[in-house]
């Protein structure tokens, strides 16, 4: 048996039961826990991107408003 297959089987047996174990501990359905993780991952991904766009827009507007104007004495 290949080493990669052994690693895959190990993680399938021990690592991928996180949602079912967590649901068992919390007394919830596994489907609800999985949906929570899916929605949370999309929310954080989209939220981070939106925050990035807002900050970029804010910096652009800040540069447009507070540009250094030439002084009368610089002429």
CNS distance restraints for C-alpha pairs under 8 A (distance, minus, plus):
assign (resid   1 and name CA) (resid   5 and name CA) 6.74 0.50 0.50
assign (resid   1 and name CA) (resid   6 and name CA) 7.06 0.50 0.50
assign (resid   2 and name CA) (resid   6 and name CA) 6.44 0.50 0.50
assign (resid   3 and name CA) (resid   7 and name CA) 6.27 0.50 0.50
assign (resid   4 and name CA) (resid   8 and name CA) 6.16 0.50 0.50
assign (resid   5 and name CA) (resid   9 and name CA) 6.13 0.50 0.50
assign (resid   6 and name CA) (resid  10 and name CA) 6.11 0.50 0.50
assign (resid   7 and name CA) (resid  11 and name CA) 6.31 0.50 0.50
assign (resid   8 and name CA) (resid  12 and name CA) 6.11 0.50 0.50
assign (resid   9 and name CA) (resid  13 and name CA) 6.16 0.50 0.50
assign (resid  10 and name CA) (resid  14 and name CA) 6.03 0.50 0.50
assign (resid  10 and name CA) (resid  15 and name CA) 7.59 0.50 0.50
assign (resid  11 and name CA) (resid  15 and name CA) 4.63 0.50 0.50
assign (resid  11 and name CA) (resid  16 and name CA) 6.39 0.50 0.50
assign (resid  12 and name CA) (resid  16 and name CA) 5.40 0.50 0.50
assign (resid  12 and name CA) (resid  17 and name CA) 7.79 0.50 0.50
assign (resid  13 and name CA) (resid  17 and name CA) 7.45 0.50 0.50
assign (resid  17 and name CA) (resid  21 and name CA) 6.03 0.50 0.50
assign (resid  18 and name CA) (resid  22 and name CA) 5.97 0.50 0.50
assign (resid  19 and name CA) (resid  23 and name CA) 5.94 0.50 0.50
assign (resid  19 and name CA) (resid  30 and name CA) 6.18 0.50 0.50
assign (resid  19 and name CA) (resid  33 and name CA) 6.06 0.50 0.50
assign (resid  19 and name CA) (resid  34 and name CA) 6.20 0.50 0.50
assign (resid  20 and name CA) (resid  24 and name CA) 6.04 0.50 0.50
assign (resid  20 and name CA) (resid  30 and name CA) 5.37 0.50 0.50
assign (resid  21 and name CA) (resid  25 and name CA) 6.22 0.50 0.50
assign (resid  22 and name CA) (resid  26 and name CA) 6.14 0.50 0.50
assign (resid  22 and name CA) (resid  33 and name CA) 7.68 0.50 0.50
assign (resid  23 and name CA) (resid  27 and name CA) 5.69 0.50 0.50
assign (resid  23 and name CA) (resid  28 and name CA) 4.84 0.50 0.50
assign (resid  23 and name CA) (resid  29 and name CA) 5.86 0.50 0.50
assign (resid  23 and name CA) (resid  30 and name CA) 5.32 0.50 0.50
assign (resid  23 and name CA) (resid  33 and name CA) 6.27 0.50 0.50
assign (resid  24 and name CA) (resid  28 and name CA) 6.45 0.50 0.50
assign (resid  24 and name CA) (resid  29 and name CA) 7.74 0.50 0.50
assign (resid  24 and name CA) (resid  30 and name CA) 7.80 0.50 0.50
assign (resid  28 and name CA) (resid  32 and name CA) 7.09 0.50 0.50
assign (resid  28 and name CA) (resid  33 and name CA) 7.41 0.50 0.50
assign (resid  29 and name CA) (resid  33 and name CA) 6.77 0.50 0.50
assign (resid  30 and name CA) (resid  34 and name CA) 6.24 0.50 0.50
assign (resid  31 and name CA) (resid  35 and name CA) 6.13 0.50 0.50
assign (resid  32 and name CA) (resid  36 and name CA) 6.16 0.50 0.50
assign (resid  33 and name CA) (resid  37 and name CA) 6.40 0.50 0.50
assign (resid  34 and name CA) (resid  38 and name CA) 6.27 0.50 0.50
assign (resid  35 and name CA) (resid  39 and name CA) 6.07 0.50 0.50
assign (resid  36 and name CA) (resid  40 and name CA) 5.93 0.50 0.50
assign (resid  37 and name CA) (resid  41 and name CA) 6.08 0.50 0.50
assign (resid  38 and name CA) (resid  42 and name CA) 6.41 0.50 0.50
assign (resid  39 and name CA) (resid  43 and name CA) 6.04 0.50 0.50
assign (resid  40 and name CA) (resid  44 and name CA) 6.12 0.50 0.50
assign (resid  41 and name CA) (resid  45 and name CA) 6.14 0.50 0.50
assign (resid  42 and name CA) (resid  46 and name CA) 6.01 0.50 0.50
assign (resid  43 and name CA) (resid  47 and name CA) 5.66 0.50 0.50
assign (resid  44 and name CA) (resid  48 and name CA) 5.93 0.50 0.50
assign (resid  45 and name CA) (resid  49 and name CA) 6.42 0.50 0.50
assign (resid  46 and name CA) (resid  50 and name CA) 6.13 0.50 0.50
assign (resid  47 and name CA) (resid  51 and name CA) 6.08 0.50 0.50
assign (resid  48 and name CA) (resid  52 and name CA) 6.17 0.50 0.50
assign (resid  49 and name CA) (resid  53 and name CA) 6.32 0.50 0.50
assign (resid  50 and name CA) (resid  54 and name CA) 6.19 0.50 0.50
assign (resid  51 and name CA) (resid  55 and name CA) 6.18 0.50 0.50
assign (resid  52 and name CA) (resid  56 and name CA) 6.15 0.50 0.50
assign (resid  53 and name CA) (resid  57 and name CA) 6.11 0.50 0.50
assign (resid  54 and name CA) (resid  58 and name CA) 6.07 0.50 0.50
assign (resid  55 and name CA) (resid  59 and name CA) 6.14 0.50 0.50
assign (resid  56 and name CA) (resid  60 and name CA) 6.20 0.50 0.50
assign (resid  57 and name CA) (resid  61 and name CA) 6.13 0.50 0.50
assign (resid  58 and name CA) (resid  62 and name CA) 5.94 0.50 0.50
assign (resid  59 and name CA) (resid  63 and name CA) 6.16 0.50 0.50
assign (resid  60 and name CA) (resid  64 and name CA) 6.33 0.50 0.50
assign (resid  61 and name CA) (resid  65 and name CA) 6.14 0.50 0.50
assign (resid  62 and name CA) (resid  66 and name CA) 5.98 0.50 0.50
assign (resid  63 and name CA) (resid  67 and name CA) 5.73 0.50 0.50
assign (resid  70 and name CA) (resid  74 and name CA) 6.57 0.50 0.50
assign (resid  70 and name CA) (resid  75 and name CA) 7.99 0.50 0.50
assign (resid  71 and name CA) (resid  75 and name CA) 7.27 0.50 0.50
